[in-house]
C-alpha cells in the first residue's frame, strides 16, 4: 500500500501558495494582491515559510495519510 497523503498535500499547497497565482503576500503596491502573476524575492520567501509551516502541520502534527491498494 502506498501512502499518497504527503504527495497530495504537497501538490495542493504548492499550487495554492505559488506567489502571484492566487495571491501574493506582500504585494508590490499593497499588503496582499490577488491574481497579479508577478512576484518578488520577499514574496517568494514569505510563501516558502508558509508552505513549510503548513506542510509540517498537515504531515507531522495532524498526520494526513491516504492509502491506495
C-alpha angles and dihedrals in degrees: 000000000000122000107224096172097097092045095050094044092048094049094047093047091046092054094043095045099043103128112249097009101093101352140350124216112219100019125205094251104015138026092260127019126185126219099345095135091217127111143187136201093258093051091049089053094048093047090048091053090048091048094052092043093052095042090051091051095047099042105033107023099036098023103218112199130178113185126196130194 
